[in-house]
């Protein structure tokens, strides 16, 4: 009797090429958790490279 409820209309994945991390429907950014910070740093001025 019970039909499957389609909550996920379209499966979204991370915008980063090669990254197939499935995004949460509550994630408006378009990047997975790992790449979200990466994407944020891209919009910021370049930071000095720390020497190890
Ligand atoms: Zn990603």
mmCIF file of the protein (N, C-alpha, C, O) and its ligand, coordinates in Angstrom:
data_MODEL
# 
_entry.id   MODEL 
# 
loop_
_entity.id 
_entity.type 
_entity.pdbx_number_of_molecules 
1 polymer     1 
2 non-polymer 1 
# 
_entity_poly.entity_id                      1 
_entity_poly.type                           'polypeptide(L)' 
_entity_poly.nstd_linkage                   no 
_entity_poly.nstd_monomer                   no 
_entity_poly.pdbx_seq_one_letter_code       
;(UNK)(UNK)(UNK)(UNK)(UNK)(UNK)(UNK)(UNK)(UNK)(UNK)(UNK)(UNK)(UNK)(UNK)(UNK)(UNK)
(UNK)(UNK)(UNK)(UNK)(UNK)(UNK)(UNK)(UNK)(UNK)(UNK)(UNK)(UNK)(UNK)(UNK)(UNK)(UNK)
(UNK)(UNK)(UNK)(UNK)(UNK)(UNK)(UNK)(UNK)(UNK)(UNK)(UNK)(UNK)(UNK)(UNK)(UNK)(UNK)
(UNK)(UNK)(UNK)(UNK)
;
_entity_poly.pdbx_seq_one_letter_code_can   XXXXXXXXXXXXXXXXXXXXXXXXXXXXXXXXXXXXXXXXXXXXXXXXXXXX 
_entity_poly.pdbx_strand_id                 A 
# 
loop_
_entity_poly_seq.entity_id 
_entity_poly_seq.num 
_entity_poly_seq.mon_id 
_entity_poly_seq.hetero 
1 1  UNK n 
1 2  UNK n 
1 3  UNK n 
1 4  UNK n 
1 5  UNK n 
1 6  UNK n 
1 7  UNK n 
1 8  UNK n 
1 9  UNK n 
1 10 UNK n 
1 11 UNK n 
1 12 UNK n 
1 13 UNK n 
1 14 UNK n 
1 15 UNK n 
1 16 UNK n 
1 17 UNK n 
1 18 UNK n 
1 19 UNK n 
1 20 UNK n 
1 21 UNK n 
1 22 UNK n 
1 23 UNK n 
1 24 UNK n 
1 25 UNK n 
1 26 UNK n 
1 27 UNK n 
1 28 UNK n 
1 29 UNK n 
1 30 UNK n 
1 31 UNK n 
1 32 UNK n 
1 33 UNK n 
1 34 UNK n 
1 35 UNK n 
1 36 UNK n 
1 37 UNK n 
1 38 UNK n 
1 39 UNK n 
1 40 UNK n 
1 41 UNK n 
1 42 UNK n 
1 43 UNK n 
1 44 UNK n 
1 45 UNK n 
1 46 UNK n 
1 47 UNK n 
1 48 UNK n 
1 49 UNK n 
1 50 UNK n 
1 51 UNK n 
1 52 UNK n 
# 
loop_
_struct_asym.id 
_struct_asym.entity_id 
A 1 
B 2 
# 
loop_
_chem_comp.id 
_chem_comp.type 
_chem_comp.mon_nstd_flag 
UNK 'L-peptide linking' . 
ZN  non-polymer         . 
# 
_pdbx_entity_nonpoly.entity_id   2 
_pdbx_entity_nonpoly.name        ? 
_pdbx_entity_nonpoly.comp_id     ZN 
# 
_pdbx_nonpoly_scheme.asym_id         B 
_pdbx_nonpoly_scheme.entity_id       2 
_pdbx_nonpoly_scheme.mon_id          ZN 
_pdbx_nonpoly_scheme.ndb_seq_num     1 
_pdbx_nonpoly_scheme.pdb_seq_num     101 
_pdbx_nonpoly_scheme.auth_seq_num    101 
_pdbx_nonpoly_scheme.pdb_mon_id      ZN 
_pdbx_nonpoly_scheme.auth_mon_id     ZN 
_pdbx_nonpoly_scheme.pdb_strand_id   A 
_pdbx_nonpoly_scheme.pdb_ins_code    . 
# 
loop_
_atom_site.group_PDB 
_atom_site.id 
_atom_site.type_symbol 
_atom_site.label_atom_id 
_atom_site.label_alt_id 
_atom_site.label_comp_id 
_atom_site.label_asym_id 
_atom_site.label_entity_id 
_atom_site.label_seq_id 
_atom_site.pdbx_PDB_ins_code 
_atom_site.Cartn_x 
_atom_site.Cartn_y 
_atom_site.Cartn_z 
_atom_site.occupancy 
_atom_site.B_iso_or_equiv 
_atom_site.pdbx_formal_charge 
_atom_site.auth_seq_id 
_atom_site.auth_comp_id 
_atom_site.auth_asym_id 
_atom_site.auth_atom_id 
_atom_site.pdbx_PDB_model_num 
ATOM   1   N  N  . UNK A 1 1  ? 0.816  -1.217 0.000   1.00 0.00 ? 1   UNK A N  1 
ATOM   2   C  CA . UNK A 1 1  ? 0.000  0.000  0.000   1.00 0.00 ? 1   UNK A CA 1 
ATOM   3   C  C  . UNK A 1 1  ? 0.846  1.262  0.000   1.00 0.00 ? 1   UNK A C  1 
ATOM   4   O  O  . UNK A 1 1  ? 0.517  2.268  -0.629  1.00 0.00 ? 1   UNK A O  1 
ATOM   5   N  N  . UNK A 1 2  ? 1.942  1.168  0.727   1.00 0.00 ? 2   UNK A N  1 
ATOM   6   C  CA . UNK A 1 2  ? 2.733  2.388  0.881   1.00 0.00 ? 2   UNK A CA 1 
ATOM   7   C  C  . UNK A 1 2  ? 3.601  2.661  -0.339  1.00 0.00 ? 2   UNK A C  1 
ATOM   8   O  O  . UNK A 1 2  ? 4.356  1.805  -0.801  1.00 0.00 ? 2   UNK A O  1 
ATOM   9   N  N  . UNK A 1 3  ? 3.471  3.849  -0.829  1.00 0.00 ? 3   UNK A N  1 
ATOM   10  C  CA . UNK A 1 3  ? 4.326  4.242  -1.943  1.00 0.00 ? 3   UNK A CA 1 
ATOM   11  C  C  . UNK A 1 3  ? 5.604  4.875  -1.410  1.00 0.00 ? 3   UNK A C  1 
ATOM   12  O  O  . UNK A 1 3  ? 5.633  5.431  -0.312  1.00 0.00 ? 3   UNK A O  1 
ATOM   13  N  N  . UNK A 1 4  ? 6.622  4.779  -2.187  1.00 0.00 ? 4   UNK A N  1 
ATOM   14  C  CA . UNK A 1 4  ? 7.868  5.421  -1.787  1.00 0.00 ? 4   UNK A CA 1 
ATOM   15  C  C  . UNK A 1 4  ? 7.764  6.935  -1.961  1.00 0.00 ? 4   UNK A C  1 
ATOM   16  O  O  . UNK A 1 4  ? 7.398  7.449  -3.018  1.00 0.00 ? 4   UNK A O  1 
ATOM   17  N  N  . UNK A 1 5  ? 8.093  7.595  -0.911  1.00 0.00 ? 5   UNK A N  1 
ATOM   18  C  CA . UNK A 1 5  ? 8.048  9.057  -0.980  1.00 0.00 ? 5   UNK A CA 1 
ATOM   19  C  C  . UNK A 1 5  ? 9.349  9.572  -1.582  1.00 0.00 ? 5   UNK A C  1 
ATOM   20  O  O  . UNK A 1 5  ? 10.440 9.305  -1.079  1.00 0.00 ? 5   UNK A O  1 
ATOM   21  N  N  . UNK A 1 6  ? 9.209  10.281 -2.622  1.00 0.00 ? 6   UNK A N  1 
ATOM   22  C  CA . UNK A 1 6  ? 10.412 10.791 -3.281  1.00 0.00 ? 6   UNK A CA 1 
ATOM   23  C  C  . UNK A 1 6  ? 10.800 12.151 -2.712  1.00 0.00 ? 6   UNK A C  1 
ATOM   24  O  O  . UNK A 1 6  ? 10.365 13.203 -3.179  1.00 0.00 ? 6   UNK A O  1 
ATOM   25  N  N  . UNK A 1 7  ? 11.619 12.080 -1.705  1.00 0.00 ? 7   UNK A N  1 
ATOM   26  C  CA . UNK A 1 7  ? 12.088 13.331 -1.125  1.00 0.00 ? 7   UNK A CA 1 
ATOM   27  C  C  . UNK A 1 7  ? 13.180 13.946 -1.978  1.00 0.00 ? 7   UNK A C  1 
ATOM   28  O  O  . UNK A 1 7  ? 13.269 15.161 -2.154  1.00 0.00 ? 7   UNK A O  1 
ATOM   29  N  N  . UNK A 1 8  ? 13.998 13.059 -2.496  1.00 0.00 ? 8   UNK A N  1 
ATOM   30  C  CA . UNK A 1 8  ? 15.110 13.553 -3.305  1.00 0.00 ? 8   UNK A CA 1 
ATOM   31  C  C  . UNK A 1 8  ? 14.718 13.524 -4.775  1.00 0.00 ? 8   UNK A C  1 
ATOM   32  O  O  . UNK A 1 8  ? 14.628 12.468 -5.402  1.00 0.00 ? 8   UNK A O  1 
ATOM   33  N  N  . UNK A 1 9  ? 14.496 14.689 -5.286  1.00 0.00 ? 9   UNK A N  1 
ATOM   34  C  CA . UNK A 1 9  ? 14.070 14.776 -6.680  1.00 0.00 ? 9   UNK A CA 1 
ATOM   35  C  C  . UNK A 1 9  ? 15.247 14.575 -7.614  1.00 0.00 ? 9   UNK A C  1 
ATOM   36  O  O  . UNK A 1 9  ? 15.181 13.833 -8.594  1.00 0.00 ? 9   UNK A O  1 
ATOM   37  N  N  . UNK A 1 10 ? 16.302 15.250 -7.281  1.00 0.00 ? 10  UNK A N  1 
ATOM   38  C  CA . UNK A 1 10 ? 17.485 15.165 -8.131  1.00 0.00 ? 10  UNK A CA 1 
ATOM   39  C  C  . UNK A 1 10 ? 18.715 15.021 -7.255  1.00 0.00 ? 10  UNK A C  1 
ATOM   40  O  O  . UNK A 1 10 ? 18.912 15.772 -6.300  1.00 0.00 ? 10  UNK A O  1 
ATOM   41  N  N  . UNK A 1 11 ? 19.515 14.067 -7.591  1.00 0.00 ? 11  UNK A N  1 
ATOM   42  C  CA . UNK A 1 11 ? 20.696 13.848 -6.782  1.00 0.00 ? 11  UNK A CA 1 
ATOM   43  C  C  . UNK A 1 11 ? 21.781 14.819 -7.186  1.00 0.00 ? 11  UNK A C  1 
ATOM   44  O  O  . UNK A 1 11 ? 22.224 14.848 -8.334  1.00 0.00 ? 11  UNK A O  1 
ATOM   45  N  N  . UNK A 1 12 ? 22.201 15.615 -6.216  1.00 0.00 ? 12  UNK A N  1 
ATOM   46  C  CA . UNK A 1 12 ? 23.238 16.592 -6.506  1.00 0.00 ? 12  UNK A CA 1 
ATOM   47  C  C  . UNK A 1 12 ? 24.561 16.108 -5.953  1.00 0.00 ? 12  UNK A C  1 
ATOM   48  O  O  . UNK A 1 12 ? 24.634 15.531 -4.868  1.00 0.00 ? 12  UNK A O  1 
ATOM   49  N  N  . UNK A 1 13 ? 25.573 16.352 -6.702  1.00 0.00 ? 13  UNK A N  1 
ATOM   50  C  CA . UNK A 1 13 ? 26.900 15.984 -6.233  1.00 0.00 ? 13  UNK A CA 1 
ATOM   51  C  C  . UNK A 1 13 ? 27.766 17.228 -6.168  1.00 0.00 ? 13  UNK A C  1 
ATOM   52  O  O  . UNK A 1 13 ? 27.407 18.289 -6.678  1.00 0.00 ? 13  UNK A O  1 
ATOM   53  N  N  . UNK A 1 14 ? 28.902 17.073 -5.536  1.00 0.00 ? 14  UNK A N  1 
ATOM   54  C  CA . UNK A 1 14 ? 29.835 18.185 -5.358  1.00 0.00 ? 14  UNK A CA 1 
ATOM   55  C  C  . UNK A 1 14 ? 30.246 18.769 -6.709  1.00 0.00 ? 14  UNK A C  1 
ATOM   56  O  O  . UNK A 1 14 ? 30.398 18.058 -7.702  1.00 0.00 ? 14  UNK A O  1 
ATOM   57  N  N  . UNK A 1 15 ? 30.419 20.086 -6.706  1.00 0.00 ? 15  UNK A N  1 
ATOM   58  C  CA . UNK A 1 15 ? 30.783 20.769 -7.954  1.00 0.00 ? 15  UNK A CA 1 
ATOM   59  C  C  . UNK A 1 15 ? 32.210 20.484 -8.371  1.00 0.00 ? 15  UNK A C  1 
ATOM   60  O  O  . UNK A 1 15 ? 32.570 20.613 -9.541  1.00 0.00 ? 15  UNK A O  1 
ATOM   61  N  N  . UNK A 1 16 ? 33.008 20.097 -7.407  1.00 0.00 ? 16  UNK A N  1 
ATOM   62  C  CA . UNK A 1 16 ? 34.402 19.833 -7.727  1.00 0.00 ? 16  UNK A CA 1 
ATOM   63  C  C  . UNK A 1 16 ? 34.502 18.659 -8.681  1.00 0.00 ? 16  UNK A C  1 
ATOM   64  O  O  . UNK A 1 16 ? 33.944 17.586 -8.447  1.00 0.00 ? 16  UNK A O  1 
ATOM   65  N  N  . UNK A 1 17 ? 35.209 18.886 -9.734  1.00 0.00 ? 17  UNK A N  1 
ATOM   66  C  CA . UNK A 1 17 ? 35.321 17.858 -10.749 1.00 0.00 ? 17  UNK A CA 1 
ATOM   67  C  C  . UNK A 1 17 ? 36.010 16.626 -10.176 1.00 0.00 ? 17  UNK A C  1 
ATOM   68  O  O  . UNK A 1 17 ? 37.077 16.714 -9.568  1.00 0.00 ? 17  UNK A O  1 
ATOM   69  N  N  . UNK A 1 18 ? 35.396 15.511 -10.379 1.00 0.00 ? 18  UNK A N  1 
ATOM   70  C  CA . UNK A 1 18 ? 35.979 14.283 -9.897  1.00 0.00 ? 18  UNK A CA 1 
ATOM   71  C  C  . UNK A 1 18 ? 35.462 13.887 -8.524  1.00 0.00 ? 18  UNK A C  1 
ATOM   72  O  O  . UNK A 1 18 ? 35.643 12.753 -8.080  1.00 0.00 ? 18  UNK A O  1 
ATOM   73  N  N  . UNK A 1 19 ? 34.825 14.825 -7.870  1.00 0.00 ? 19  UNK A N  1 
ATOM   74  C  CA . UNK A 1 19 ? 34.268 14.540 -6.553  1.00 0.00 ? 19  UNK A CA 1 
ATOM   75  C  C  . UNK A 1 19 ? 32.813 14.139 -6.731  1.00 0.00 ? 19  UNK A C  1 
ATOM   76  O  O  . UNK A 1 19 ? 32.007 14.896 -7.270  1.00 0.00 ? 19  UNK A O  1 
ATOM   77  N  N  . UNK A 1 20 ? 32.495 12.957 -6.279  1.00 0.00 ? 20  UNK A N  1 
ATOM   78  C  CA . UNK A 1 20 ? 31.132 12.472 -6.458  1.00 0.00 ? 20  UNK A CA 1 
ATOM   79  C  C  . UNK A 1 20 ? 30.392 12.392 -5.142  1.00 0.00 ? 20  UNK A C  1 
ATOM   80  O  O  . UNK A 1 20 ? 29.468 11.598 -4.963  1.00 0.00 ? 20  UNK A O  1 
ATOM   81  N  N  . UNK A 1 21 ? 30.829 13.241 -4.228  1.00 0.00 ? 21  UNK A N  1 
ATOM   82  C  CA . UNK A 1 21 ? 30.164 13.281 -2.927  1.00 0.00 ? 21  UNK A CA 1 
ATOM   83  C  C  . UNK A 1 21 ? 28.748 13.787 -3.092  1.00 0.00 ? 21  UNK A C  1 
ATOM   84  O  O  . UNK A 1 21 ? 28.532 14.872 -3.632  1.00 0.00 ? 21  UNK A O  1 
ATOM   85  N  N  . UNK A 1 22 ? 27.802 13.028 -2.641  1.00 0.00 ? 22  UNK A N  1 
ATOM   86  C  CA . UNK A 1 22 ? 26.407 13.423 -2.751  1.00 0.00 ? 22  UNK A CA 1 
ATOM   87  C  C  . UNK A 1 22 ? 26.088 14.488 -1.710  1.00 0.00 ? 22  UNK A C  1 
ATOM   88  O  O  . UNK A 1 22 ? 26.397 14.343 -0.528  1.00 0.00 ? 22  UNK A O  1 
ATOM   89  N  N  . UNK A 1 23 ? 25.470 15.546 -2.175  1.00 0.00 ? 23  UNK A N  1 
ATOM   90  C  CA . UNK A 1 23 ? 25.184 16.661 -1.286  1.00 0.00 ? 23  UNK A CA 1 
ATOM   91  C  C  . UNK A 1 23 ? 23.853 16.470 -0.588  1.00 0.00 ? 23  UNK A C  1 
ATOM   92  O  O  . UNK A 1 23 ? 22.929 15.847 -1.111  1.00 0.00 ? 23  UNK A O  1 
ATOM   93  N  N  . UNK A 1 24 ? 23.787 17.020 0.593   1.00 0.00 ? 24  UNK A N  1 
ATOM   94  C  CA . UNK A 1 24 ? 22.525 17.042 1.315   1.00 0.00 ? 24  UNK A CA 1 
ATOM   95  C  C  . UNK A 1 24 ? 21.575 18.001 0.614   1.00 0.00 ? 24  UNK A C  1 
ATOM   96  O  O  . UNK A 1 24 ? 21.997 18.983 0.003   1.00 0.00 ? 24  UNK A O  1 
ATOM   97  N  N  . UNK A 1 25 ? 20.290 17.701 0.711   1.00 0.00 ? 25  UNK A N  1 
ATOM   98  C  CA . UNK A 1 25 ? 19.313 18.593 0.090   1.00 0.00 ? 25  UNK A CA 1 
ATOM   99  C  C  . UNK A 1 25 ? 19.281 19.929 0.808   1.00 0.00 ? 25  UNK A C  1 
ATOM   100 O  O  . UNK A 1 25 ? 18.763 20.923 0.301   1.00 0.00 ? 25  UNK A O  1 
ATOM   101 N  N  . UNK A 1 26 ? 19.848 19.921 1.997   1.00 0.00 ? 26  UNK A N  1 
ATOM   102 C  CA . UNK A 1 26 ? 19.893 21.167 2.774   1.00 0.00 ? 26  UNK A CA 1 
ATOM   103 C  C  . UNK A 1 26 ? 21.172 21.934 2.513   1.00 0.00 ? 26  UNK A C  1 
ATOM   104 O  O  . UNK A 1 26 ? 21.405 22.990 3.100   1.00 0.00 ? 26  UNK A O  1 
ATOM   105 N  N  . UNK A 1 27 ? 21.977 21.413 1.654   1.00 0.00 ? 27  UNK A N  1 
ATOM   106 C  CA . UNK A 1 27 ? 23.240 22.078 1.343   1.00 0.00 ? 27  UNK A CA 1 
ATOM   107 C  C  . UNK A 1 27 ? 23.084 22.921 0.095   1.00 0.00 ? 27  UNK A C  1 
ATOM   108 O  O  . UNK A 1 27 ? 23.029 22.380 -1.009  1.00 0.00 ? 27  UNK A O  1 
ATOM   109 N  N  . UNK A 1 28 ? 23.010 24.237 0.243   1.00 0.00 ? 28  UNK A N  1 
ATOM   110 C  CA . UNK A 1 28 ? 22.775 25.126 -0.883  1.00 0.00 ? 28  UNK A CA 1 
ATOM   111 C  C  . UNK A 1 28 ? 24.062 25.480 -1.621  1.00 0.00 ? 28  UNK A C  1 
ATOM   112 O  O  . UNK A 1 28 ? 24.019 26.091 -2.688  1.00 0.00 ? 28  UNK A O  1 
ATOM   113 N  N  . UNK A 1 29 ? 25.174 25.107 -1.072  1.00 0.00 ? 29  UNK A N  1 
ATOM   114 C  CA . UNK A 1 29 ? 26.447 25.577 -1.595  1.00 0.00 ? 29  UNK A CA 1 
ATOM   115 C  C  . UNK A 1 29 ? 26.844 24.886 -2.898  1.00 0.00 ? 29  UNK A C  1 
ATOM   116 O  O  . UNK A 1 29 ? 27.399 25.503 -3.807  1.00 0.00 ? 29  UNK A O  1 
ATOM   117 N  N  . UNK A 1 30 ? 26.555 23.637 -2.958  1.00 0.00 ? 30  UNK A N  1 
ATOM   118 C  CA . UNK A 1 30 ? 26.945 22.909 -4.160  1.00 0.00 ? 30  UNK A CA 1 
ATOM   119 C  C  . UNK A 1 30 ? 28.270 22.207 -4.000  1.00 0.00 ? 30  UNK A C  1 
ATOM   120 O  O  . UNK A 1 30 ? 28.786 21.594 -4.935  1.00 0.00 ? 30  UNK A O  1 
ATOM   121 N  N  . UNK A 1 31 ? 28.813 22.304 -2.810  1.00 0.00 ? 31  UNK A N  1 
ATOM   122 C  CA . UNK A 1 31 ? 30.072 21.607 -2.544  1.00 0.00 ? 31  UNK A CA 1 
ATOM   123 C  C  . UNK A 1 31 ? 29.882 20.672 -1.366  1.00 0.00 ? 31  UNK A C  1 
ATOM   124 O  O  . UNK A 1 31 ? 29.081 20.934 -0.469  1.00 0.00 ? 31  UNK A O  1 
ATOM   125 N  N  . UNK A 1 32 ? 30.615 19.597 -1.379  1.00 0.00 ? 32  UNK A N  1 
ATOM   126 C  CA . UNK A 1 32 ? 30.556 18.704 -0.243  1.00 0.00 ? 32  UNK A CA 1 
ATOM   127 C  C  . UNK A 1 32 ? 31.256 19.363 0.945   1.00 0.00 ? 32  UNK A C  1 
ATOM   128 O  O  . UNK A 1 32 ? 31.866 20.425 0.820   1.00 0.00 ? 32  UNK A O  1 
ATOM   129 N  N  . UNK A 1 33 ? 31.153 18.717 2.072   1.00 0.00 ? 33  UNK A N  1 
ATOM   130 C  CA . UNK A 1 33 ? 31.699 19.323 3.287   1.00 0.00 ? 33  UNK A CA 1 
ATOM   131 C  C  . UNK A 1 33 ? 33.196 19.581 3.147   1.00 0.00 ? 33  UNK A C  1 
ATOM   132 O  O  . UNK A 1 33 ? 33.708 20.609 3.589   1.00 0.00 ? 33  UNK A O  1 
ATOM   133 N  N  . UNK A 1 34 ? 33.865 18.653 2.541   1.00 0.00 ? 34  UNK A N  1 
ATOM   134 C  CA . UNK A 1 34 ? 35.318 18.777 2.414   1.00 0.00 ? 34  UNK A CA 1 
ATOM   135 C  C  . UNK A 1 34 ? 35.702 19.922 1.487   1.00 0.00 ? 34  UNK A C  1 
ATOM   136 O  O  . UNK A 1 34 ? 36.677 20.632 1.734   1.00 0.00 ? 34  UNK A O  1 
ATOM   137 N  N  . UNK A 1 35 ? 34.944 20.092 0.440   1.00 0.00 ? 35  UNK A N  1 
ATOM   138 C  CA . UNK A 1 35 ? 35.291 21.092 -0.555  1.00 0.00 ? 35  UNK A CA 1 
ATOM   139 C  C  . UNK A 1 35 ? 34.652 22.439 -0.277  1.00 0.00 ? 35  UNK A C  1 
ATOM   140 O  O  . UNK A 1 35 ? 34.975 23.430 -0.932  1.00 0.00 ? 35  UNK A O  1 
ATOM   141 N  N  . UNK A 1 36 ? 33.765 22.481 0.670   1.00 0.00 ? 36  UNK A N  1 
ATOM   142 C  CA . UNK A 1 36 ? 33.144 23.757 1.012   1.00 0.00 ? 36  UNK A CA 1 
ATOM   143 C  C  . UNK A 1 36 ? 34.199 24.744 1.488   1.00 0.00 ? 36  UNK A C  1 
ATOM   144 O  O  . UNK A 1 36 ? 34.208 25.909 1.089   1.00 0.00 ? 36  UNK A O  1 
ATOM   145 N  N  . UNK A 1 37 ? 35.073 24.264 2.335   1.00 0.00 ? 37  UNK A N  1 
ATOM   146 C  CA . UNK A 1 37 ? 36.144 25.119 2.831   1.00 0.00 ? 37  UNK A CA 1 
ATOM   147 C  C  . UNK A 1 37 ? 37.096 25.459 1.696   1.00 0.00 ? 37  UNK A C  1 
ATOM   148 O  O  . UNK A 1 37 ? 37.617 26.571 1.617   1.00 0.00 ? 37  UNK A O  1 
ATOM   149 N  N  . UNK A 1 38 ? 37.312 24.508 0.839   1.00 0.00 ? 38  UNK A N  1 
ATOM   150 C  CA . UNK A 1 38 ? 38.172 24.741 -0.305  1.00 0.00 ? 38  UNK A CA 1 
ATOM   151 C  C  . UNK A 1 38 ? 37.593 25.838 -1.186  1.00 0.00 ? 38  UNK A C  1 
ATOM   152 O  O  . UNK A 1 38 ? 38.313 26.724 -1.645  1.00 0.00 ? 38  UNK A O  1 
ATOM   153 N  N  . UNK A 1 39 ? 36.300 25.770 -1.416  1.00 0.00 ? 39  UNK A N  1 
ATOM   154 C  CA . UNK A 1 39 ? 35.634 26.764 -2.247  1.00 0.00 ? 39  UNK A CA 1 
ATOM   155 C  C  . UNK A 1 39 ? 35.671 28.135 -1.573  1.00 0.00 ? 39  UNK A C  1 
ATOM   156 O  O  . UNK A 1 39 ? 35.814 29.164 -2.234  1.00 0.00 ? 39  UNK A O  1 
ATOM   157 N  N  . UNK A 1 40 ? 35.541 28.129 -0.260  1.00 0.00 ? 40  UNK A N  1 
ATOM   158 C  CA . UNK A 1 40 ? 35.570 29.395 0.469   1.00 0.00 ? 40  UNK A CA 1 
ATOM   159 C  C  . UNK A 1 40 ? 36.941 30.043 0.367   1.00 0.00 ? 40  UNK A C  1 
ATOM   160 O  O  . UNK A 1 40 ? 37.053 31.257 0.198   1.00 0.00 ? 40  UNK A O  1 
ATOM   161 N  N  . UNK A 1 41 ? 37.957 29.245 0.467   1.00 0.00 ? 41  UNK A N  1 
ATOM   162 C  CA . UNK A 1 41 ? 39.308 29.795 0.408   1.00 0.00 ? 41  UNK A CA 1 
ATOM   163 C  C  . UNK A 1 41 ? 39.617 30.314 -0.988  1.00 0.00 ? 41  UNK A C  1 
ATOM   164 O  O  . UNK A 1 41 ? 40.466 31.188 -1.164  1.00 0.00 ? 41  UNK A O  1 
ATOM   165 N  N  . UNK A 1 42 ? 38.926 29.773 -1.969  1.00 0.00 ? 42  UNK A N  1 
ATOM   166 C  CA . UNK A 1 42 ? 39.153 30.227 -3.336  1.00 0.00 ? 42  UNK A CA 1 
ATOM   167 C  C  . UNK A 1 42 ? 38.682 31.663 -3.523  1.00 0.00 ? 42  UNK A C  1 
ATOM   168 O  O  . UNK A 1 42 ? 39.230 32.406 -4.337  1.00 0.00 ? 42  UNK A O  1 
ATOM   169 N  N  . UNK A 1 43 ? 37.666 32.043 -2.766  1.00 0.00 ? 43  UNK A N  1 
ATOM   170 C  CA . UNK A 1 43 ? 37.113 33.394 -2.917  1.00 0.00 ? 43  UNK A CA 1 
ATOM   171 C  C  . UNK A 1 43 ? 37.854 34.398 -2.042  1.00 0.00 ? 43  UNK A C  1 
ATOM   172 O  O  . UNK A 1 43 ? 37.624 35.605 -2.129  1.00 0.00 ? 43  UNK A O  1 
ATOM   173 N  N  . UNK A 1 44 ? 38.738 33.887 -1.206  1.00 0.00 ? 44  UNK A N  1 
ATOM   174 C  CA . UNK A 1 44 ? 39.501 34.777 -0.351  1.00 0.00 ? 44  UNK A CA 1 
ATOM   175 C  C  . UNK A 1 44 ? 40.838 35.085 -1.001  1.00 0.00 ? 44  UNK A C  1 
ATOM   176 O  O  . UNK A 1 44 ? 41.304 34.341 -1.863  1.00 0.00 ? 44  UNK A O  1 
ATOM   177 N  N  . UNK A 1 45 ? 41.452 36.184 -0.586  1.00 0.00 ? 45  UNK A N  1 
ATOM   178 C  CA . UNK A 1 45 ? 42.780 36.491 -1.097  1.00 0.00 ? 45  UNK A CA 1 
ATOM   179 C  C  . UNK A 1 45 ? 43.724 35.344 -0.791  1.00 0.00 ? 45  UNK A C  1 
ATOM   180 O  O  . UNK A 1 45 ? 43.601 34.686 0.243   1.00 0.00 ? 45  UNK A O  1 
ATOM   181 N  N  . UNK A 1 46 ? 44.648 35.112 -1.674  1.00 0.00 ? 46  UNK A N  1 
ATOM   182 C  CA . UNK A 1 46 ? 45.582 34.012 -1.465  1.00 0.00 ? 46  UNK A CA 1 
ATOM   183 C  C  . UNK A 1 46 ? 46.355 34.160 -0.167  1.00 0.00 ? 46  UNK A C  1 
ATOM   184 O  O  . UNK A 1 46 ? 46.846 35.236 0.174   1.00 0.00 ? 46  UNK A O  1 
ATOM   185 N  N  . UNK A 1 47 ? 46.443 33.086 0.519   1.00 0.00 ? 47  UNK A N  1 
ATOM   186 C  CA . UNK A 1 47 ? 47.161 33.110 1.779   1.00 0.00 ? 47  UNK A CA 1 
ATOM   187 C  C  . UNK A 1 47 ? 48.597 32.665 1.560   1.00 0.00 ? 47  UNK A C  1 
ATOM   188 O  O  . UNK A 1 47 ? 48.886 31.843 0.690   1.00 0.00 ? 47  UNK A O  1 
ATOM   189 N  N  . UNK A 1 48 ? 49.479 33.217 2.355   1.00 0.00 ? 48  UNK A N  1 
ATOM   190 C  CA . UNK A 1 48 ? 50.878 32.839 2.236   1.00 0.00 ? 48  UNK A CA 1 
ATOM   191 C  C  . UNK A 1 48 ? 51.076 31.353 2.497   1.00 0.00 ? 48  UNK A C  1 
ATOM   192 O  O  . UNK A 1 48 ? 50.462 30.776 3.394   1.00 0.00 ? 48  UNK A O  1 
ATOM   193 N  N  . UNK A 1 49 ? 51.907 30.773 1.731   1.00 0.00 ? 49  UNK A N  1 
ATOM   194 C  CA . UNK A 1 49 ? 52.158 29.339 1.875   1.00 0.00 ? 49  UNK A CA 1 
ATOM   195 C  C  . UNK A 1 49 ? 53.062 29.110 3.091   1.00 0.00 ? 49  UNK A C  1 
ATOM   196 O  O  . UNK A 1 49 ? 54.147 29.677 3.218   1.00 0.00 ? 49  UNK A O  1 
ATOM   197 N  N  . UNK A 1 50 ? 52.570 28.276 3.946   1.00 0.00 ? 50  UNK A N  1 
ATOM   198 C  CA . UNK A 1 50 ? 53.363 27.994 5.134   1.00 0.00 ? 50  UNK A CA 1 
ATOM   199 C  C  . UNK A 1 50 ? 54.428 26.959 4.814   1.00 0.00 ? 50  UNK A C  1 
ATOM   200 O  O  . UNK A 1 50 ? 54.170 25.928 4.194   1.00 0.00 ? 50  UNK A O  1 
ATOM   201 N  N  . UNK A 1 51 ? 55.599 27.268 5.251   1.00 0.00 ? 51  UNK A N  1 
ATOM   202 C  CA . UNK A 1 51 ? 56.693 26.315 5.026   1.00 0.00 ? 51  UNK A CA 1 
ATOM   203 C  C  . UNK A 1 51 ? 56.727 25.292 6.144   1.00 0.00 ? 51  UNK A C  1 
ATOM   204 O  O  . UNK A 1 51 ? 56.572 25.618 7.321   1.00 0.00 ? 51  UNK A O  1 
ATOM   205 N  N  . UNK A 1 52 ? 56.927 24.080 5.756   1.00 0.00 ? 52  UNK A N  1 
ATOM   206 C  CA . UNK A 1 52 ? 57.010 23.040 6.770   1.00 0.00 ? 52  UNK A CA 1 
ATOM   207 C  C  . UNK A 1 52 ? 58.440 22.770 7.136   1.00 0.00 ? 52  UNK A C  1 
ATOM   208 O  O  . UNK A 1 52 ? 58.710 21.918 7.982   1.00 0.00 ? 52  UNK A O  1 
HETATM 209 ZN ZN . ZN  B 2 .  ? 33.665 17.548 -2.984  1.00 0.00 ? 101 ZN  A ZN 1 
# 
